[in-house]
């Protein structure tokens, strides 16, 4: 996986969650706290999710084949979507069920110092993991807000780890609150309420991840900055006189497809046009290195035809895409 995949953040989160999950299950065994059981399953689910992200990153590196000529870059999106499913089903739904059972059949907490001690330890460990995710994300985030980064990041791993770590920290605070209230009031129902709150939190995070990764799976265009750079790189003012229309598509987080129709002079020779296309492709790759697959079609510029855009050619029964059309 590339650096933008946040491998360091994933490995740090995986190590932290495995240690925390073991500690939570031990605390549950001694105290019987449903919050601890829900949090233990939460950490276990998070560990599985980070393993899925690592597997997706590895599989995405496979070379293109005749059956998959554009490679396997989208494997990373698929595995990120699986993470949202695991977080929803294993983490969120289990916590809701466990919380309901605890409210319906409450029992007194035993050895309260176990869950309290483990929760404090887990908060410290998750804080270190969260800081690592923030540090890795800041490299790519730039001037964008955190909301914009999560919504528009093309590499899914860092937003996933960020939201998981944030959810883990908030979940730990909820669990600590549930255990604390149960101890102070002597009513174990508060432990169940804290568990249900954890379940709702995990389901909300899972839904956000599902929506964002679904958009990536469907295929997203390049960002505004990349499109502007490509636009500027295509035109040389000599042979390539303008950009008629263009479409971009992310084949993976670090692989972009560019398809454009470019305007050339009507009296240019085939050799001149071919040389101009090769030069334009080189300029595009220099301006936007992730532009790996580029298709440029020369045409004679027509204001009326250009206004129709690329959809005209994609429509059923529409005219074929030839220079004579303009």
SELODREN-142621 format. One line per 2 residues: their letters; for each residue x, y, z of C-alpha. Coordinates in nm, 2 decimals, padded with zeros to 4 digits. Example, Ala and Ser with C-alpha at 12.3 -4.5 7.8 and 13.67 -1.06 7.14 Angstrom:
<atoms>
AS	01.23:-00.45:00.78 ~ 01.37:-00.11:00.71
</atoms>
This chain:
<atoms>
XX	00.00:00.00:00.00 ~ 00.12:00.35:-00.08
XX	00.20:00.61:00.19 ~ -00.13:00.77:00.12
XX	-00.30:00.46:00.23 ~ -00.19:00.53:00.58
XX	-00.02:00.20:00.65 ~ 00.14:00.33:00.97
XX	-00.19:00.45:01.10 ~ -00.36:00.11:01.02
XX	-00.08:-00.09:01.19 ~ -00.08:00.13:01.50
XX	-00.46:00.10:01.53 ~ -00.44:-00.28:01.48
XX	-00.18:-00.32:01.75 ~ -00.37:-00.09:01.99
XX	-00.71:-00.26:01.93 ~ -00.58:-00.62:01.98
XX	-00.43:-00.52:02.31 ~ -00.74:-00.33:02.42
XX	-00.97:-00.61:02.31 ~ -00.79:-00.87:02.52
XX	-00.80:-00.63:02.82 ~ -01.17:-00.57:02.78
XX	-01.26:-00.93:02.76 ~ -01.06:-01.00:03.08
XX	-01.24:-00.71:03.25 ~ -01.58:-00.85:03.14
XX	-01.49:-01.20:03.27 ~ -01.42:-01.05:03.62
XX	-01.70:-00.79:03.63 ~ -01.98:-00.91:03.41
XX	-02.01:-00.56:03.27 ~ -02.21:-00.56:02.94
XX	-02.04:-00.23:02.84 ~ -01.71:-00.41:02.87
XX	-01.84:-00.70:02.65 ~ -01.97:-00.46:02.39
XX	-01.65:-00.27:02.39 ~ -01.45:-00.59:02.37
XX	-01.65:-00.69:02.06 ~ -01.61:-00.34:01.93
XX	-01.23:-00.36:01.96 ~ -01.22:-00.70:01.80
XX	-01.43:-00.58:01.51 ~ -01.20:-00.28:01.47
XX	-00.90:-00.52:01.46 ~ -01.07:-00.73:01.19
XX	-01.15:-00.41:01.00 ~ -00.78:-00.30:01.00
XX	-00.68:-00.64:00.88 ~ -00.93:-00.60:00.59
XX	-00.78:-00.27:00.50 ~ -00.43:-00.42:00.49
XX	-00.55:-00.71:00.27 ~ -00.73:-00.47:00.04
XX	-00.42:-00.26:00.00 ~ -00.21:-00.57:-00.08
XX	-00.46:-00.71:-00.33 ~ -00.49:-00.37:-00.50
XX	-00.12:-00.38:-00.60 ~ -00.18:-00.67:-00.84
XX	-00.09:-00.60:-01.20 ~ -00.35:-00.55:-01.47
XX	-00.48:-00.86:-01.66 ~ -00.66:-00.90:-01.99
XX	-00.98:-00.96:-01.78 ~ -00.92:-00.65:-01.57
XX	-00.72:-00.42:-01.80 ~ -00.74:-00.12:-01.56
XX	-00.59:-00.32:-01.27 ~ -00.73:-00.38:-00.92
XX	-00.70:-00.04:-00.76 ~ -01.07:-00.05:-00.66
XX	-01.01:-00.35:-00.43 ~ -00.92:-00.09:-00.16
XX	-01.27:00.06:-00.20 ~ -01.44:-00.28:-00.17
XX	-01.25:-00.37:00.15 ~ -01.33:-00.03:00.30
XX	-01.70:-00.10:00.23 ~ -01.67:-00.44:00.40
XX	-01.54:-00.25:00.70 ~ -01.86:-00.05:00.73
XX	-02.06:-00.37:00.71 ~ -01.86:-00.54:00.98
XX	-01.88:-00.23:01.20 ~ -02.25:-00.21:01.16
XX	-02.33:-00.58:01.21 ~ -02.07:-00.71:01.45
XX	-02.01:-00.39:01.65 ~ -02.33:-00.19:01.64
XX	-02.60:-00.46:01.63 ~ -02.43:-00.68:01.89
XX	-02.39:-00.38:02.13 ~ -02.76:-00.30:02.09
XX	-02.86:-00.66:02.17 ~ -02.63:-00.68:02.47
XX	-02.75:-00.35:02.60 ~ -03.11:-00.46:02.57
XX	-03.04:-00.78:02.75 ~ -02.86:-00.60:03.03
XX	-03.15:-00.36:03.08 ~ -03.40:-00.64:03.07
XX	-03.20:-00.86:03.31 ~ -02.97:-00.63:03.51
XX	-02.72:-00.78:03.76 ~ -02.47:-00.61:03.99
XX	-02.12:-00.53:03.87 ~ -01.85:-00.74:04.04
XX	-01.48:-00.63:04.08 ~ -01.56:-00.28:03.95
XX	-01.20:-00.18:03.94 ~ -01.14:-00.42:03.65
XX	-01.36:-00.24:03.40 ~ -01.26:00.11:03.53
XX	-00.89:00.03:03.50 ~ -00.92:-00.13:03.16
XX	-01.12:00.17:03.03 ~ -00.86:00.42:03.15
XX	-00.59:00.21:02.98 ~ -00.79:00.18:02.66
XX	-00.86:00.56:02.64 ~ -00.48:00.62:02.67
XX	-00.40:00.36:02.40 ~ -00.67:00.48:02.16
XX	-00.55:00.84:02.21 ~ -00.21:00.74:02.08
XX	-00.37:00.55:01.79 ~ -00.59:00.85:01.71
XX	-00.30:01.09:01.72 ~ -00.11:00.87:01.46
XX	-00.42:00.87:01.23 ~ -00.44:01.25:01.26
XX	-00.07:01.29:01.19 ~ -00.09:01.06:00.88
XX	-00.41:01.24:00.76 ~ -00.26:01.59:00.79
XX	-00.01:01.50:00.52 ~ -00.30:01.46:00.27
XX	-00.56:01.69:00.42 ~ -00.38:02.02:00.35
XX	-00.61:02.32:00.40 ~ -00.93:02.11:00.38
XX	-01.15:02.08:00.69 ~ -01.18:01.74:00.85
XX	-01.54:01.70:00.72 ~ -01.41:01.78:00.36
XX	-01.12:01.54:00.40 ~ -01.35:01.25:00.51
XX	-01.60:01.32:00.23 ~ -01.36:01.38:-00.06
XX	-01.05:01.16:00.02 ~ -00.98:00.92:-00.26
XX	-00.78:00.68:-00.04 ~ -01.04:00.52:00.19
XX	-00.81:00.39:00.46 ~ -00.73:00.70:00.66
XX	-01.09:00.82:00.68 ~ -01.19:00.47:00.80
XX	-00.92:00.46:01.07 ~ -01.00:00.82:01.18
XX	-01.37:00.75:01.22 ~ -01.30:00.41:01.39
XX	-01.06:00.57:01.64 ~ -01.29:00.86:01.71
XX	-01.58:00.62:01.76 ~ -01.36:00.41:01.99
XX	-01.27:00.70:02.21 ~ -01.63:00.82:02.23
XX	-01.74:00.46:02.30 ~ -01.49:00.43:02.58
XX	-01.62:00.75:02.74 ~ -01.97:00.62:02.71
XX	-01.87:00.28:02.86 ~ -01.69:00.46:03.15
XX	-02.00:00.67:03.20 ~ -02.23:00.37:03.21
XX	-02.01:00.18:03.45 ~ -01.96:00.48:03.67
XX	-02.33:00.56:03.69 ~ -02.40:00.19:03.77
XX	-02.15:00.20:04.06 ~ -02.27:00.53:04.20
XX	-02.65:00.45:04.18 ~ -02.62:00.08:04.25
XX	-02.84:00.03:03.94 ~ -02.69:-00.19:03.67
XX	-02.94:-00.07:03.41 ~ -02.70:00.23:03.35
XX	-02.44:-00.02:03.23 ~ -02.70:-00.14:02.97
XX	-02.79:00.21:02.87 ~ -02.42:00.29:02.81
XX	-02.40:-00.02:02.60 ~ -02.69:00.08:02.38
XX	-02.53:00.43:02.33 ~ -02.22:00.25:02.21
XX	-02.43:00.05:01.96 ~ -02.60:00.36:01.82
XX	-02.26:00.53:01.79 ~ -02.11:00.24:01.59
XX	-02.41:00.22:01.36 ~ -02.39:00.59:01.28
XX	-02.02:00.57:01.20 ~ -02.08:00.26:00.99
XX	-02.35:00.44:00.79 ~ -02.12:00.73:00.72
XX	-01.85:00.50:00.60 ~ -02.09:00.30:00.38
XX	-02.22:00.62:00.21 ~ -01.86:00.75:00.14
XX	-01.72:00.42:00.02 ~ -02.03:00.36:-00.19
XX	-01.95:00.68:-00.38 ~ -01.60:00.57:-00.44
XX	-01.71:00.23:-00.56 ~ -01.95:00.39:-00.81
XX	-01.66:00.59:-00.95 ~ -01.56:00.95:-00.86
XX	-01.40:01.21:-01.08 ~ -01.08:01.38:-01.01
XX	-01.08:01.67:-00.76 ~ -01.13:02.03:-00.88
XX	-00.75:02.11:-00.84 ~ -00.65:01.80:-01.05
XX	-00.91:01.89:-01.32 ~ -00.77:02.24:-01.34
XX	-00.41:02.12:-01.37 ~ -00.51:01.87:-01.65
XX	-00.70:02.14:-01.83 ~ -00.40:02.37:-01.82
XX	-00.16:02.10:-01.93 ~ -00.36:01.98:-02.23
XX	-00.35:02.31:-02.43 ~ -00.02:02.41:-02.59
XX	-00.17:02.70:-02.79 ~ -00.01:02.57:-03.11
XX	-00.14:02.24:-03.23 ~ -00.38:02.18:-02.94
XX	-00.58:02.50:-02.94 ~ -00.84:02.41:-02.68
XX	-01.03:02.15:-02.47 ~ -01.37:02.06:-02.61
XX	-01.48:01.84:-02.32 ~ -01.32:01.60:-02.07
XX	-01.41:01.33:-01.82 ~ -01.20:01.18:-01.54
XX	-01.25:00.87:-01.33 ~ -01.06:00.73:-01.03
XX	-00.96:00.37:-01.11 ~ -00.81:00.36:-00.76
XX	-00.68:00.61:-00.50 ~ -00.36:00.67:-00.69
XX	-00.48:00.59:-01.05 ~ -00.67:00.83:-01.26
XX	-00.83:00.78:-01.61 ~ -00.85:01.09:-01.83
XX	-01.06:01.09:-02.15 ~ -01.08:01.42:-02.34
XX	-01.16:01.56:-02.68 ~ -00.91:01.82:-02.78
XX	-00.93:02.09:-03.05 ~ -00.67:02.09:-03.32
XX	-00.61:02.30:-03.64 ~ -00.81:02.18:-03.94
XX	-00.50:02.18:-04.16 ~ -00.27:01.99:-03.92
XX	-00.12:01.67:-04.06 ~ -00.17:01.33:-03.89
XX	00.19:01.33:-03.78 ~ 00.16:01.67:-03.62
XX	-00.15:01.57:-03.44 ~ 00.00:01.25:-03.31
XX	00.31:01.44:-03.18 ~ 00.08:01.69:-03.01
XX	-00.12:01.42:-02.84 ~ 00.20:01.25:-02.71
XX	00.33:01.58:-02.58 ~ -00.01:01.66:-02.42
XX	-00.01:01.32:-02.24 ~ 00.34:01.39:-02.11
XX	00.24:01.73:-01.98 ~ -00.07:01.58:-01.81
XX	00.14:01.31:-01.63 ~ 00.39:01.57:-01.52
XX	00.11:01.80:-01.38 ~ -00.09:01.51:-01.23
XX	00.13:01.20:-01.17 ~ -00.17:00.98:-01.08
XX	-00.31:01.02:-01.44 ~ -00.20:00.68:-01.55
XX	-00.45:00.61:-01.83 ~ -00.51:00.89:-02.08
XX	-00.72:00.89:-02.40 ~ -00.71:01.21:-02.61
XX	-00.93:01.24:-02.92 ~ -00.85:01.52:-03.17
XX	-01.14:01.71:-03.33 ~ -01.21:02.04:-03.50
XX	-01.37:02.28:-03.26 ~ -01.73:02.37:-03.30
XX	-01.90:02.59:-03.04 ~ -02.24:02.44:-03.09
XX	-02.12:02.08:-03.08 ~ -01.89:02.15:-02.78
XX	-02.19:02.29:-02.59 ~ -02.36:01.96:-02.61
XX	-02.09:01.80:-02.41 ~ -01.98:01.43:-02.40
XX	-02.33:01.31:-02.30 ~ -02.45:01.36:-02.66
XX	-02.21:01.10:-02.78 ~ -02.29:00.85:-02.50
XX	-02.67:00.87:-02.56 ~ -02.83:00.57:-02.74
XX	-02.86:00.63:-03.10 ~ -02.64:00.94:-03.08
XX	-02.39:01.02:-03.35 ~ -02.05:00.85:-03.35
XX	-01.75:01.04:-03.22 ~ -01.57:01.14:-03.53
XX	-01.39:01.46:-03.64 ~ -01.63:01.50:-03.93
XX	-01.92:01.55:-03.68 ~ -01.79:01.90:-03.60
</atoms>
